[in-house]
Amino acid sequence: MKQRAPIYRQVFELFRQDGRIRPGTGMISGVIALFLAILAVLGVLAFHFPAYLTTPELRSFYSVDAMRALLFGALLVSGTIALANTILGRQRWLNIAAFVLVCGAVAAGGSDVVVTTSNKGNHPYLGLDWFILDLLASSTVFIIFEKLFPLYPGQPVFRVDWQVDMKHFLFNHLSVGAVLLCINFFVHRLFSWAAYEPLQQAIVSLPYLVELFLAVLVADLVQYAAHRAYHEVPFLWRIHAVHHSTRTLDWLAGSRLHIVELLITRVAVLGVLFALGFSKAVLDAYIIIVGFQAVLIHSNVKLPWGWLRYIIVTPDFHHWHHSSDTEAIDKNYAAHLSFIDYFFGTAVRGVRNRLPENYGILDNDMPATFLAQQAYPFVRKK
């Protein structure tokens, strides 16, 4: 009889796999249990070390009691699923792993964990809370939408290369403290000179919705210009090519982004918004909009957008930007408002009732690992 590998090795092997999960085997519920158990363990760690593992800017938006309730729910659902599947003999190795993690999280304090405070003042931190909350919310909402309203019906949740995109997602969230520090530094150093108080006063005196629309429009015009530069300047293209190298788009694909591109784009956009003096309430709303739409436009979702597709960027519109089909090269640059591309003549036309045939970059020379992709722009081509 062949000896079964230890549970931890089976779990590690699971993370290396991709493709469709066969329903009715306990694998889907087991994966959900393991997913929630991992997030619960990370959540307990964040409670223990909030000064080092949570984002100060984010903490002001949520209550500790709400986070405790969320943690309790994750532990309850994960533990119940894992225990039931183990008793029923369904994917026992997977569900035992999930149950062990749940027990570990409970032993470390569970949802009643005492919040540890720090008096050391300002210090570096990792955005673990941001990672947990965004991963839980984005995966829950968009996986459901991708299954109910798929653009490509046969595309699995765990498609090819999901692992490297998850590493990008993890890095982008954990590094939020350093990223915000860099953005704040460069925005104030590079754009303070452009502040003109009469114009700023005129902008903040606008009705809220008008000011918000103006902020989205200005931001997208800046992003449009930066995006065209990424495509037309050879070295900038090597940075941006990392984002374009994914050959399958879904809610996670937009996370594949080079850190230099992330910094350049955020500094450019937020710098202009800062110089124009948009109010904090509008900037907070804009950040929520850009975060949601960045996930939406890369997602495998098809909805009846109708005439809205000529105003806002939709998933099918942005999918054409990621296509390597000849008619789609250097098209559909806008991130929020598609009419910008129609105005500048860079929108793909005549493709409303069909989808791209090919995705990715033409020369297909992008390395497969996260670190190699970060190094890619700086490595001389042979």
N, C-alpha and C positions, 0 to 999 in steps of 0.2 A: 504494500500500500504506500502510495506517495505521501510523504509527510507535508502537511500544510505549512506554509510560511507563517512566521509570527504575525500577530495582528498589526503591529506597527508597520511592518514591511508591506502588508496588504494595503494599508491605508496610504502609504507613500506611493505604491504602485497605482492606486486609484487616481491620485493627483496627476499622474503622468499620462492618463488615458484621455481619449476624446471620443466623440460619437454619440449615437442615440442610446438612451437608457431604456431597456425593455420594461414596459409596465407589467404589474402583476407579480413581480419577483421580490418585492420589498426593497429594491435598490433605490427607487425614487424617495420613498419615505425615509430610508436609512441615510441617504445623502442630506436630506433636509434636517434630520436629527443631528448629524455630524456638523453641518453648517452652523446650526443654532448653538450647538455645544461649544464650538470653537469661538464664536462671537461672545458667548457667555463668559468663557474663561478670560478672553481679552477684556471684557467689560469689568470683571472683578479686578483685574490688574489696573485698569484705569481708575477705579474707585480707590484702590490702595495708594496709587501714586499720581494723583491728579495734577500736581505741579509739573510733572515730567511727561505725562502721557495724555494730557488733554489740552485743548486749544482755548486760550483765554477768550478770544473773540467769539467762539461758539458757545462757551459756557453761559454767557449772558442771555442766550436764546432758549435754553432749556432748564427745567427744574430738576433737582436731584431726586425728588419723589417720583417724577415721571420716568426718569432713567431707572430707578429701582423697580418700578412696575414693569417696565419693558424687560429688564433683566430677569425678573421673576417669571414673566410669561415665556421667555426663551428657555429658561431652565425647565419649566413645567412641560411645555410642548415637546422639547427635545427628550427629556427623561421619559415621558409617557410613551412616545413613539419608540424609543430605543428599547425600553423594557418590554413593550408589547411584541415587537418584532423578535426580540431575543427569545421570549417564551414560545412564540409560534415557530421558531426555527427559521426565520426569514433573514438571510444575510447576517448571521449572528456575529461574524467578525467585525462587520461595519457598525452594527448597533451596540456591541459591547464596547467598542472604541468610543462611541458617542456617550454611552452611559458612564464610562470611566471619567470622561472629561466633565460631565455634569456633576458627578460626585466630587471631583477635584475642585470645581468651582464652588460647590456648596460648602465643602470643608474649608475653603479659603474665605468664607464669609457669605457667599451667595448674595441674594438681594438685600441682606441686612448688613453687608460689609460696612465697616466704619470708614468714613472718608478721612484719609490722612492729609493733614495740612502741612505746608512748608513755609518757613519764615525767611527763606534765603533770598527773597526778592526775585529780580529778573534773572532767568537762566534759560538755556536751550530746552526745548520740549519737542515731543513727537505728537502728531495729531491722531492718536489712536482712537479717540472718541469720534472724530470726523470720519475716519476710515470705517468704524463699526456702523455708525448711523447711516452714512451714505451708501455703503454696501448693502445693508439690510433694506433700506427704502428703495434704492434703484433696482436691485435684483427682484424684489417682491413685485413692484409695480410693472416693470418692463418685461420681465419674463412672462407674467400673466398676459400682458398685452401682446407680446410676440407670439404666444400660443393661440390667443383668441383671434388676432388680426394679423397674421404673418404676411410679410412682403414676399418671402420665400418659404412656402409651407413646409418643405422637407428639412429645413435647417435645424440641427440639434442645438440644445442649450450649450452643451459642452462641445463646441465646434473646434476645428483644428486651430491651434495656437492660442487657445483661451488662457493657457497657463502664463505665457509671456505677457499678455495683456493684463492679467491679474497682477503681475509683478509691477507693471507700470502703474496700475491703479493704487496698489499698496504704497509704492514710492511717492507718488504724487500727493497722497494724503498724509503720510507720515512726515513728509518734508515741509508741510504747510508753514511751520514756524519760520524756518530758514527762508522759504519763498516769500512770505509776507515781509520779512525783515529786508530782503533785497529789493522787493518792489517798492516799499515805503522809502527806502534810501534813494533809489534812482528817480522815483516820481518827484520827490521834493528837490533833488539836485538838478534835474533836467527840465522841469516844467514850472518851477516857481516864478521864473522871470515873465512867463506868459500870462500870469493872472492879472485881469483887468477888472477892478472892483465894480464899475458901473455895469459892465456886462454880466458879472456874477449876480449882482442884485436884480437885474432884469430877468435872469433865468430862474432864480429861486422865487420870484414873485409870480411866476406862471402857475396856473392851476396844476394840481398834483399830476393828473393823468397826462396833461400836455407836456409837463416837464419830464415825466417818465418816458413818453414816446420820443421826445427829443433826445434824451440820453441814449436810448436804444439805437436811434438813427445815427447819432454822432459816433457811438461806439462801433457800429457796424461799418460805417464809412472808413474809420481808422483800420478796422480789421480787414476790410476789403483791400485797402491799399497795402497793408502788410502781407496779406495772403497772396496778392499778385506778385509782390517782391519775392516771397518764398518760392514761387514757381519760376520767376524769370531771372533771378540772380543765381548763378550756378552754386556758389557756396551755401547760400540760404536754402537752395533746393535740397542739398545733401542733409541739412538739418530737418527740413520738412518731410523729406522722403521717409523718415522713420514712421511718421503718422500715416503716410500713404501705403506703407508696405503690407498692411493687413489685407488679406484676400477674402475675408468674410466679415461683413459688418453686422454688428448687433449692439446692444446697450453697453457692452464693455469695450468695444473697439475704439471708441473715442478717447480712451485713456492712454492709448499708445501714442506718446508724445515726448519728443526730446525736451529735456529740461531747459535748454537754451531757448527753444521756441516758446515754451511756456513763459519764461521770464520776459523775453522781448515783447511778445504780444500783450501780456498783462501790463507791463510798464507803459507801452505805447497807448493802450486803450484807457487805462486808469489815469495816466498822466494828463491826457487831453480832458477827460471828465473832471479831474481835479482842477486844472487850470480854468475851466469854464465855470467852476463853482457850483456844480449840482449839489443839491441837499443830501444829507446823510440818508434820509428816508428813501429818496429816489435811488441812491447808490446801493442801499441794502436790497431794494426790490430788484434792481438790475442784476445784482449778483445771483439772486435766486432764479431769475429768468434765464440768465446765461448758463447757469448750472444745469437747469432742467432741459433747456433746448439742446445743449451740447450732447446730452445723453439721447434725447429723442431723435435728433437728425441722423444719428449713426445707427439707430435701432432697426431691427427687422420688423417694422410695423407698417401696415397699410391701412389707412383710414380714408373715408371719402372727403378729401379736403376741398374739392370743388374750386371755386374762384379764389379761395384763400391761398392756393399754391402760387398765385401770382403776386402775393403780398408778403407772406412769411415763408421762411425756409422750412420745407417738410422733409421727411426721411427720403422719399423717392427723389426729390430735387438734389439732396446732398449725396445720395448714392451715386448719382451721375458724376459728381465731382470726384469721387473716388474710383471711378471707372478708368480702365486703361484702354477702352475703345477709342478709336481715332477721333470720332466726333465729340468726345468728352474731354479731351486733353486741354488743360488750362481753361476750364469753364466752371461756372457756378461757384464763384468765390465767396459769396455772402454767407454769413453765419446766422443772421436773424431775419433779415428782410430781403426776400428774393427779388423784389422790384429793383433793387440796386443793380443786380446783374442784367436785368432787362433794360434798364436805363443805359448802362455802359456797353451793352451789346455783347456781354460775355455769358449769357444764359444758353444752355443747350436747348435747342428747339426741335419740335417735331418728334418728341419721344414720349409723349404723355401716356400712351397705352402700351409701352414696353419697358423692359428693365435692361440694365447693362448686361453684357455677356461676360465681361472680364473685369477683374478688380486688381489692385496692386500697382507696383511700379514696373515699367517696361523692361528694364534690364534685370530685374529680379535678383539683385546681388546683396540684398539686405541680410545680415546675419540673423540667426534664429534666437539668440539669447538677449536678455535685457541689457546686460553690461556691454555686450558687443554692439548693440544698437545705439547706446549712448556714445560709444567711441567712434561709430561709423563716420560721422562728418569729418573727423580729424585724421582718419586713416587714408593715406594716399592710395588711389586706385592703381592696380597693377596694369 
